[in-house]
């Protein structure tokens, strides 16, 4: 960025931009962090973030990632505002080299809270007493609360 104020495009990469999260119980919060790497030679300026739902909160403000650096954009998802299978999109606007917007996506199944009998999600997925912790095994270098269909 020179004195002219012109922001030159740069290349960027997001780790796992399309995610599928394991079920959550209605009312629980899910923290979602997307790591963004500036792979170009100019600073990456994320000027705006738009979410597809008011159930996603994030720290507003302009983000600048220097060339060669990484940063995370962290969202808090309030599952109390959705039920069943939900799909959400997040749009990042900035000086991306190939386009002006980068699309991030995730989906999750929001299950109702069981007041009497523990169901599959509570016992197996969430590992409550009597549950099978093998379902929550470590999946390598990725967090264990989501999975991806393939490399993006």
N, C-alpha and C positions, 0 to 999 in steps of 0.2 A: 504494500500500500504506500503510495507516494503522496506527495503534498496535494495531488489532484483529487484525492478522495476516492479514486476508482479502486474497487476491490476486484482483484484478478481471480479467475476461477482456480480451483484446486481439486484434486481427487481425494476421495474419502472412502472408507470401508467401515461397515457396521458389522459387528460380530452377531450372528444369528438374528437377522432382521425379521424373520417370520418364525414365531414360536407357538407352541401348543403347551399350555400349562396343565398340570394335574388338577383334579377337582379341588375346589375350596368350599367351605361351609359358608352359607349366606351370612353376611355381617362381618366376615373376616377381611382383613386388609392384606393385599398382596403387593410387595415391593418389586418393581420391575426396573432393572438397570440395563440400558443399552450402551455398550462401549463403542465409541466412535474413534477411529484412527484417521488422522490427517496424513494421507500417503503422498500428498503433493508437495510442491515447493513454496506455496503461498499460505498465509494464515487462512484457516477455515472459519468463516463467520456464520453462525446459525442465527439468523435474524428473527425468526418466528417459529413457534411450535403450535400446531393445531391438533387437538384430540377429537375423536369421534363421539365422545361421551363426557358429560360433566362428572362422571364417576372417577375420572383420571385427574389427579392433581400433580403438579410439578412446580419446581422453583422457576418462576418466570424471570426473564431478563435475557439480554444478548450474551451469547457464548462465543468465545474466540478460542480456537485450538491452534497453537503454533504448528508450523510445518514439522512433520515427523513425530508429533506428540499424540497422546491418547487422552480422552476424557470420557466420562460417563454422564448420560442424561438419565436421571432417576425419576420414576413415576410411582405414585401410590394409587393403587386401584382399590376402590371401596366396593366390595362385592354385595353389600346390602342393597344396592340400587338395581341389581339385575337378578334374574332367576333363569335356570336352564343353561343351555349352551349360548355363550356370548362371544362375539367377534368384534374386535376394536382395531382401529387404525390410528396411527400417529403420523402426522406430516411434519417434516423438518424442512424449513425453507432456508436457503443459504447460497453461497457461491460455489455450489457443487459443479464439477467440471462437465459432466454429461447431461445434467438437468438441473432445474432450479429447486426441485423438491425431492426429498428422499422419503420413501414410505416405509414405515415400520408396522408390523402387524402381530397380533397375538389373539389366541382364543383360550377360553377356559370354561369348564362346566361348573356352574354355581348350584350346589345342592342345598336343600333345606336342612335346617338344624334338626336333628333327631332328639326329641325330648325324653323318649322312653327306651327304645332299643337302638343300640349302636348299629349303624349300617356299614356297608363295605368301605365307603370313603373314610369314615371315622376310625375303623379298626385297622384297615390295611394301609391306606394311603397316608393317614395322619399319624399312625403309630400309637394310638391311645392304648391303654391297658388291654391286653388280650389280643392286640393286633400283631400283624406280621411285619416286622421291620425290614424284611428282605425286599419288600416292594419299594423301599426308599433307598436302595443301594446307591452308592456313589457312581455316577455315570461319567467318569473321567474328569476333564478339565471344565466341564459345564456344571452350573448349579443343578442340584438334583430335583428342583421343583418344576423343570420344564424339559421338553424334548423338541427336536426339530426333525422334519421329514428327510432332509438332506442338506448338503452344503449350498449356500446361496452366495 
